[in-house]
Amino acid sequence: MPALIANTMSMTSRTPVKAGFFVVGAQKSGTTALDDYLRQHPEICMASRKEVHFFDNDYLFAGGHRDYSAYHSFFNPQPPQRICGETTPSYMYWLTAPMRIWEYNPEARLILILRNPIERAYSHWNMKKQLGIDPRSFWQALHSEQAQFRKSLPRQNKQFAYIDRGFYSEQVRRLRYYFPESNMLILKYEELREQPKALLDKIWRFLGLSGLNGIEPIIRRANPYDAPMTVRERDHLMWIFEYEIRQLERMLGWDCSDWLE
């Protein structure tokens, strides 16, 4: 029996079942579609909502306090479900989330899905713009990000980290400090978009679950952008992220040349 499954408590017990895996990011990289796919597997109990935001909530951990009862209320596993998990993309980015997840379950499995950070940044900004949270132009938002961060100190700024969230290598290293590579599955956004069945087969094997046929395809139509990214904006982000992308290639053994086209 896989260690991950063995570490979950009996589904018939009154004791809450401990979450055994987490989709930790990256934001705007297909995590909503992935969450929907995971909910189709009969052996998985996903949290009652996507983005629980427990381990990136500093208030809940103030003074070293840890009370998991509210967190466990998001899970209600029923046979044949035998593993619980949740999707909160900010866990990958939030500085203290990896440590908190490790303290909660040091044998947890982590799933990451990474998207071209240039495209991710533009998608992130478009979401905030369409929600009425950020009225600035993309160009203005990029050039004021550091000033925005300074205003938020000493806290991290989740809302407007269009560039900062794209430095994946640092986030992966932070996760690897707490979890062995064998407990981490790192996927590319293009795999989910172009070969979802093959990607899901990787996930089932990673979680020690049976294979699954007949998965319903997830077709999500994102809100269209008002306008495409300009050449100036793309060139600016290419200048920022080229070294980061090359570093990620070396770290993960990937070919990300299409991200630099």
N, C-alpha and C positions, 0 to 999 in steps of 0.2 A: 504494500500500500504506500503510495507516495507520501513523503513526510508532510507535505502541505495538507493533504486530506486527513492524515492521521492526527494532525494538530488541531483540527477543528473539533468542537465538542459535539456530543450526540445530538441529533436533531430532535430527539424525544425528550431531552433534558430540559429542565426549566432554566438552566444556566444559559445566558445568551451565547450565541455562536460567535466566535472571534473571526473577524474578516481575515481571509487568507491571501487575497490579492488586491492590488490597486492599479488602476489605470491612472498614471500620475501626470500625463501630459504628452505632447505639448499642446497648449491652447491653440485653437484654430487649425488643428491638424487632423481633423476627422474623428475626434473623440466622441462626438455625439452619435455618429453612425456606428462606431465601434461599440459603444455602450448598448445601442439597440440590438446589434448582432449578439452580444454576450447574453442578453436577456432571452434570446431564443433557445439557448442550450438548456435542456431539462435538468441538468445536474448543477446549474449555477443559480444561486440566489443573489441577485443584485440588490443594492440599497433601493429603498422605495422611491428615491429620486436621484437623478444625476447631480453631481456637484454638492456633496454633503458639506464640504468646507469645514471639516472638524480639525484636522491636523495642521491647517494653516490659520487657525483662529487663535491669536495670541491671548485673547481674553480668557478662553477656556483653560489655558495652561498657566495663567498668572500665578506667581508664587510657587511654582512647581506642582500645582494642583492637577490631578488626573482623575476624572470621573467619566468612565466610559459607558455608563448606563444610558445616557441620552443618545450616544452614538449607536449603541446596540439596538436601540428602538427602531432604527431604520431597516433592520433585517428581520424577516419573518420566514425562515426557510421551511419548506414543506417537502416531504418525500416526492420524487427521488433526488431533490437538491441536496448536495453534499459539500458545497463550498460556497462561501460568501465573498463578495467583492464589491467594489465601488469605483466610480470614475470622478475624480476631481483634478482637472488639468493643472491647477495652481500648485499642487503638491510638489511637482518637479521644480518649480521656480522658487517657492518659498524657502528661505534659508534654513529655518528650523524644522520644516516638515519631515525631512528624511530621518532626523534623529528621533522625532516623536513617533513616527511609524515604527522604527526599529525598537524603541522602548515598549511599544504596544505589542508588536509581534516580530521578533528578530528573524523569523523564518518566512516572513511574507514574501510573495512573489510580486514583482513590479513590471508593469507593461508600459513602454514608452512608444509613442509614434511621432516621428519627426518630419516636419515639412520644411521645404526651402525657406530659410528665415526671411528672405526678401519678400516672398509671397505671403508668408505668415504675418509679417508686420503690416502689410497693406490690408489684409483681411481683418486684422485686429482693429486697425483704425476705422475701417469702413463700418464695422459692427458698432463701435462707439459713436460714430457720427450718425448712423441711422437710428440709434437709440436716443439721440439728443444729448449724449454725455460729453462729447467733444466737438465743439463747433469749429475748431481750427481747421485750416487746410492741412493736408498730409505733410507738406513741406514745412509748415510752421510747427507742427507737432514733432517732427523729427528733430528739428533744431532747438526745441525748447525742452526736450526730454530730461536732460541733466538738471536744468534749472527746476523743473517740476519735481524731480527726485529730491533735490536739496530742500525744497519746501516741505517735503513729507518726512524728513529725518526726525527722529531716529527710526521710523518705520519704513518698511518697503512700500513701494507704490505699485499695486497690481494693475490699476486702471490704465495707466498710460505708458506701460513698459513695452512700447512697440519694438524698439531695438533690443533692449536688454533681455527680453525673454528669448531672443534668438541666439544667444550665446550658449548653445547646447552643451558644448564640451565641458564647461565648468560645472553645469548642473549634473551631467552624467558622472563626473568625478566625485561630486559631493554625494551622490547616491551610492557610488561604489565604495566610498569610505565606510558606509554602514552595512551594505549588502554585497555578498559575493556576486561575481558576474553570472554564475549559474542561476541566481535568483532574479535575473533581469532579462527581459526580452525587449530588444530595441528594434523597432520596425520603421519602414519608410512610408510616408503618406501615399506615395505612388502605388505601393503594393495594395493598399486598401482600395484605392480608386480603380486600379486596373485588374487586380487578381484577388478579389476578396476571399474566395474559397481557399486558395493556397495560404493566404495570411491567417485565416481562421484555423486552418489545420495546424499551423505552427502554434497558435495559442492553445488549442485543445491539448496538444502534446506537452506544451510547457506547463500547463496546469494539471496534467495527469488525468485528463478526462477522456471519455470515449469519443471517437470520431462522430461526425454528425453530417447527415445528408439532408437535403430539402430545406436548407436555410433560405428564408425569404430575402430576396435582394432588397437592400436599403437604397432608396432613391431619394436623396435630399436635394432640394433645389434652393441653393443659397440665394439670399436677396441680391439682385444684380447691383453691381457697382454703378454709381452715377457716372463715373468716367474711369478709364483705365489709368494705371500708374504712368506718370510721364517718364520720358527718357531721362530727364534730369534727376528725378526721384530714384529711378532704378539704378542709375549710374552711381548715385551717392550711396545707396545701400550696398551696391556691389563693392564699392571701395571699403566700406565698413566691414563687410562679412566675408570677403574673399579668403583672408587668412583663417578665419574661424571655420569656414567650410573645408579648407584643406586640412586643418587640424582634426576635424571630425572624421574626415576620410581616413587619416592615419589611425585614429583611435578605434574606429569601428570596422576598418577594412572595407569601406564602402567606396563606390564610384559615384561622386556627386557632381560630375562635370556638367550634367544637365541643369544643375542649380546655378551655374555660372554663365549660362548662355544668354 
